[in-house]
Amino acid sequence: MFRDLRTVKDVLLAAALEGGRVLKEHFQSEKVEAKTKTGPSDLVTNADLKTQEAVLRLLSRDLPGVQVIGEEKENEEATGEVIYVDPLDGTLNFFHGQRQFAVSLGYWVNGEPTVGVVFNPVDEDLFAAALGQGAFRNGRPIRVSPYRRLSQSVLATGWPYDKKELPRVLNSLERLLPVSQEVRVWGSAALALCYLAAGNLEGYWEWGLYPWDIAAGVVIAREAGCRITSIDGGFFDLNGGEILATNGYVHEEMLQCLGGRGPNADSG
């Protein structure tokens, strides 16, 4: 069944706003409790779980029959229509009272990025996009930045939960920091992709990702004109655990710095 994308987008917007309400209610609150998952920097809080519960309740009511894959739930292999749910992307930021976190909801159909919504409730920053309909920030159209050289570019990446992966990240920073204006670490893959889409960044790369981290952001970034590949320049795979996304202009230069030699490719 092929659903009307405007309807799907409206449902995801409503779900993200409801999830954001729960997160804002718990932000900088004594009600927040956390426990570790895979390591000290990989947390889950009661706010993650309550937000996921609120989001799933709305999705199951308004989009019945769509498979949901979420960070804080048991999942099956993705098939057909799938909504990837990250109820709190940036949990560590949230737990430490920092504002860079979001609800992230991505709707994919047969492996194609189709609708994405990302909402930062503290800044009331709402990003949304649907296939062929453009990308928007708080209702206004967004596009990638026009800068064409790394020397004009602000980039972003992320730290891995698995500290054995640190040497690879540090090596990439050694290559890109000297030739760019700056490299930021937001602590939220969803927001990094949205800021790239809005022209606040020129490039973003990261390893160690899960599908729900980037499913929504990829839709928004693509609709804003971003180029997306694997870090070696090959085809982007949502389940591949890595991403290189740029405004398009600095992509080849970033690939050279990162050692990529793959074909000119995209996620579709």
C-alpha positions in Angstrom: 0.0 0.0 0.0 1.4 3.4 -1.0 0.3 6.1 1.4 -0.2 9.7 0.7 3.1 11.4 1.8 1.4 14.5 3.1 -0.7 12.4 5.4 2.4 10.5 6.6 4.3 13.7 7.1 1.4 15.2 9.1 1.3 12.1 11.4 5.1 12.2 11.9 4.9 15.9 12.7 2.2 15.3 15.3 4.2 12.4 16.8 7.4 14.4 17.0 5.7 17.3 18.7 4.1 14.9 21.2 7.4 13.3 21.8 9.0 16.7 22.2 6.5 17.7 24.8 7.5 14.7 26.9 11.2 15.4 26.5 10.7 19.1 27.4 8.8 18.1 30.5 11.7 16.0 31.7 14.6 18.2 30.5 16.8 19.4 33.4 14.4 17.7 35.8 15.1 15.6 38.9 12.6 13.0 37.4 15.3 11.9 34.9 16.9 8.5 35.6 19.5 6.9 33.5 21.3 3.6 33.0 24.1 2.6 30.7 23.7 0.2 27.7 26.9 -0.7 25.8 29.3 1.7 27.8 29.5 4.7 30.0 28.6 7.2 27.2 25.8 5.1 25.9 22.8 5.9 28.1 19.1 5.3 28.1 16.8 7.4 30.4 13.3 7.1 31.5 12.6 10.1 29.3 13.7 8.0 26.2 11.2 5.3 27.1 8.3 7.6 27.9 8.9 9.5 24.7 9.0 6.4 22.7 5.8 5.2 24.3 4.0 8.4 23.4 5.3 8.4 19.8 4.4 4.7 19.2 0.9 5.2 20.6 0.2 7.9 18.1 1.9 6.1 15.2 0.0 2.9 15.8 -3.3 4.8 15.9 -2.8 6.9 12.8 -0.5 4.7 10.6 -1.7 1.2 11.4 0.2 -1.6 9.7 3.5 0.3 9.3 6.5 -1.5 10.8 8.2 0.5 13.4 11.9 0.1 14.2 13.1 1.9 17.3 16.2 2.4 19.4 14.6 1.3 22.6 12.6 -1.7 21.4 13.0 -5.2 20.1 13.1 -5.1 16.3 12.6 -7.3 13.3 14.2 -7.0 9.9 12.9 -4.0 8.0 10.6 -4.8 5.1 8.3 -2.6 3.0 7.0 0.5 4.9 9.2 1.3 7.9 9.2 4.1 10.4 12.6 4.4 12.2 12.1 6.0 15.6 14.8 7.6 17.8 12.8 9.0 20.7 15.8 10.9 22.0 18.8 11.4 19.7 21.4 13.0 21.9 20.6 11.3 25.1 24.0 12.2 26.7 23.4 15.9 25.9 19.9 15.6 27.4 21.1 14.0 30.5 23.8 16.7 31.1 21.4 19.5 30.5 22.6 20.4 27.0 20.2 21.5 24.4 21.4 19.5 21.4 18.9 16.6 21.3 15.8 15.7 19.2 13.0 13.4 18.4 13.8 11.7 15.0 11.2 9.9 12.9 12.1 8.6 9.4 9.6 6.9 7.0 11.3 4.6 4.4 9.5 2.6 1.7 11.3 -0.4 0.2 14.6 1.0 1.3 14.0 4.5 -0.1 14.1 7.6 2.2 10.6 9.1 1.9 9.6 11.3 4.9 11.6 12.7 7.7 10.8 14.8 10.8 13.3 15.9 13.4 12.3 18.1 16.4 14.4 19.8 19.0 11.8 20.8 21.6 14.0 23.1 23.7 14.8 25.4 20.7 11.5 24.6 19.1 13.4 23.8 15.9 11.3 21.6 13.6 12.7 20.1 10.4 10.6 18.1 8.0 10.8 16.8 4.4 9.0 14.4 2.1 10.2 12.9 -1.2 10.0 15.4 -4.0 8.4 18.1 -1.8 11.5 19.9 -0.4 12.9 20.4 3.1 11.7 22.8 5.7 12.8 24.3 9.0 9.9 25.7 11.0 7.8 25.9 7.8 10.4 27.7 5.7 12.3 26.1 2.8 15.9 25.2 3.4 18.8 24.5 1.0 22.5 23.5 1.4 25.1 26.2 1.7 26.9 27.6 -1.4 30.5 27.2 -0.2 32.6 25.3 -2.6 35.9 24.7 -0.7 36.8 23.0 2.6 38.7 26.1 3.6 35.3 27.9 3.7 33.6 25.0 5.5 32.4 24.1 9.0 32.2 20.3 9.3 30.7 17.9 11.9 31.4 14.4 13.1 30.6 12.3 16.2 32.5 10.3 18.8 32.0 6.5 18.8 30.5 4.6 21.7 33.1 1.9 21.1 36.3 3.5 22.2 38.3 1.0 20.1 37.1 3.1 17.1 38.7 6.3 18.4 41.9 6.0 16.4 40.0 6.0 13.1 38.0 9.1 14.1 41.1 10.9 15.4 42.9 10.1 12.2 40.1 11.6 10.1 40.1 14.7 12.3 43.9 15.1 11.7 43.2 15.1 8.0 40.2 17.5 8.0 40.8 20.0 10.8 43.8 21.6 9.1 42.0 22.2 5.8 38.6 23.3 7.1 37.4 26.2 9.2 36.4 24.0 12.1 34.9 20.7 13.0 32.0 20.5 15.4 30.6 17.5 17.4 26.9 18.0 18.1 26.2 14.7 19.8 23.2 14.2 17.6 23.4 12.7 14.2 19.9 13.8 13.3 20.6 17.4 14.2 23.9 17.4 12.3 22.2 16.3 9.1 19.5 18.9 9.6 22.0 21.7 10.2 23.8 20.5 7.0 20.5 20.7 5.1 19.9 24.2 6.4 23.2 25.5 5.3 24.8 25.8 8.8 27.4 23.1 7.9 29.1 22.0 4.7 29.9 18.4 5.6 29.3 15.7 8.1 30.8 12.2 8.5 30.5 9.6 11.1 31.0 5.9 11.8 29.2 3.6 14.3 25.6 4.7 13.4 22.3 2.9 13.6 19.5 3.3 11.1 17.3 5.2 13.6 20.1 7.7 14.1 20.0 9.0 10.5 16.9 7.7 8.8 15.0 11.0 9.2 18.0 13.3 8.7 18.9 11.6 5.4 15.4 12.4 4.0 15.7 16.1 5.1 19.3 16.4 3.8 18.6 14.9 0.4 15.5 17.1 -0.1 17.7 20.1 0.7 20.2 19.2 -2.0 22.8 17.2 0.0 25.0 14.5 -1.5 25.2 11.3 0.6 27.6 8.4 0.2 29.5 6.0 2.4 32.7 7.4 3.8 34.8 5.8 1.0 32.5 7.3 -1.7 30.4 4.2 -2.3 26.7 3.9 -2.2 25.0 4.9 1.0 23.4 2.0 3.0 21.2 2.9 5.9 22.3 -0.3 7.6 26.0 0.3 6.8 26.8 2.1 10.0 28.5 5.1 8.4 27.7 8.3 6.4 29.4 11.0 4.5 27.0 13.9 3.7 27.9 17.3 2.2 26.5 20.3 0.4 27.7 18.5 -2.7 30.4 21.1 -3.5 33.0 19.8 -1.0 32.2 16.1 -1.3 35.2 15.2 -3.5 37.6 17.2 -1.4 36.3 15.4 1.8 36.6 12.1 0.1 40.2 12.8 -0.8 41.0 13.8 2.8 39.3 10.7 4.2 41.0 8.4 1.7 37.9 7.4 -0.2 38.3 6.2 -3.8 34.8 4.9 -4.5 32.5 5.9 -7.4 30.4 9.0 -7.4 27.4 7.6 -5.6 24.3 8.5 -3.7 21.6 6.9 -1.7 19.4 6.8 -4.8 
